[in-house]
Amino acid sequence: MNTIAADDTSVTTVAMITSTAMVVALVAIVLFVALGVYRARHSAAREAQYRTLAEQTGAAQQSAAESARVTADELTALRTELQANRAELGEVTRRLSELERLLSQIG
């Protein structure tokens, strides 16, 4: 009978150790899966924030490019106007010189 009792104790001990190991393994698997789910959610949230930031950056770049185009067009118009003013000033200077020459001949 002692042998049977010792065998029952050994079986009970082995069963206890096995069940404890299975519970520990199950808890580890659950924690590992929970960590994966947390990381996936956190990653998705960061990706959404990144996309929003990228869209805002793109819109700001487009706005800056449009402003630069408008400024370039305005500068081109000013350059054309300046060239016309220089030509007109040259013409006024030429006429004034002729007028001075004519007045010096008269007077």
C-alpha positions as CSV (number, residue, x, y, z in Angstrom):
1,M,0.0,0.0,0.0
2,N,2.9,2.3,0.6
3,T,3.9,2.0,-3.0
4,I,0.4,2.9,-4.2
5,A,0.3,5.9,-1.9
6,A,3.7,7.0,-3.1
7,D,2.6,6.5,-6.7
8,D,-0.5,8.6,-6.1
9,T,1.5,11.4,-4.5
10,S,4.0,11.3,-7.5
11,V,1.1,11.4,-10.0
12,T,-0.6,14.2,-8.0
13,T,2.7,16.2,-7.9
14,V,3.3,15.7,-11.6
15,A,-0.3,16.7,-12.4
16,M,0.1,19.8,-10.2
17,I,3.4,20.8,-11.9
18,T,2.0,20.1,-15.3
19,S,-1.2,22.2,-14.7
20,T,0.9,25.0,-13.2
21,A,3.2,25.0,-16.2
22,M,0.1,25.1,-18.5
23,V,-1.4,28.0,-16.6
24,V,1.9,29.9,-16.7
25,A,2.2,29.2,-20.5
26,L,-1.4,30.2,-21.0
27,V,-0.9,33.5,-19.1
28,A,2.3,34.1,-21.1
29,I,0.5,33.6,-24.4
30,V,-2.4,35.8,-23.3
31,L,0.1,38.6,-22.3
32,F,2.0,38.2,-25.5
33,V,-1.2,38.5,-27.6
34,A,-2.4,41.5,-25.5
35,L,1.0,43.2,-26.0
36,G,0.7,42.6,-29.8
37,V,-2.8,44.1,-29.8
38,Y,-1.6,47.1,-27.8
39,R,1.3,47.7,-30.1
40,A,-0.9,47.4,-33.2
41,R,-3.4,49.9,-31.8
42,H,-0.6,52.3,-30.8
43,S,1.0,51.9,-34.2
44,A,-2.3,52.6,-36.0
45,A,-2.8,55.7,-33.9
46,R,0.7,57.0,-34.7
47,E,0.2,56.2,-38.4
48,A,-3.1,58.2,-38.4
49,Q,-1.3,61.1,-36.8
50,Y,1.5,60.8,-39.3
51,R,-0.9,60.9,-42.2
52,T,-2.7,63.9,-40.8
53,L,0.6,65.7,-40.4
54,A,1.7,64.7,-43.9
55,E,-1.5,66.0,-45.4
56,Q,-1.1,69.3,-43.5
57,T,2.5,69.6,-44.7
58,G,1.4,68.9,-48.2
59,A,-1.2,71.6,-48.0
60,A,1.3,74.1,-46.5
61,Q,3.7,73.3,-49.3
62,Q,1.1,73.8,-52.0
63,S,0.1,77.1,-50.4
64,A,3.7,78.3,-50.2
65,A,4.2,77.3,-53.9
66,E,1.1,79.2,-54.9
67,S,2.4,82.3,-53.0
68,A,5.7,82.0,-54.7
69,R,4.1,81.8,-58.1
70,V,2.0,84.9,-57.3
71,T,5.1,86.7,-56.1
72,A,7.0,85.7,-59.2
73,D,4.2,87.0,-61.4
74,E,4.1,90.3,-59.5
75,L,7.9,90.7,-59.8
76,T,7.7,90.0,-63.5
77,A,5.0,92.7,-63.9
78,L,7.2,95.1,-61.9
79,R,10.2,94.4,-64.0
80,T,8.2,95.1,-67.2
81,E,6.9,98.3,-65.7
82,L,10.4,99.4,-64.6
83,Q,11.7,98.7,-68.1
84,A,8.9,100.8,-69.6
85,N,9.6,103.6,-67.1
86,R,13.3,103.5,-68.0
87,A,12.5,103.8,-71.6
88,E,10.1,106.7,-70.9
89,L,12.8,108.4,-68.7
90,G,15.3,108.0,-71.6
91,E,12.8,109.6,-73.9
92,V,12.2,112.5,-71.5
93,T,15.9,113.0,-71.1
94,R,16.4,113.1,-74.8
95,R,13.6,115.6,-75.3
96,L,14.9,117.8,-72.4
97,S,18.4,117.8,-74.0
98,E,16.8,118.9,-77.3
99,L,14.8,121.6,-75.5
100,E,18.0,122.8,-73.8
101,R,19.8,122.9,-77.1
102,L,17.0,124.8,-78.7
103,L,16.9,127.3,-75.9
104,S,20.6,127.8,-76.0
105,Q,20.3,128.5,-79.8
106,I,17.5,131.0,-79.2
107,G,18.9,132.7,-76.2
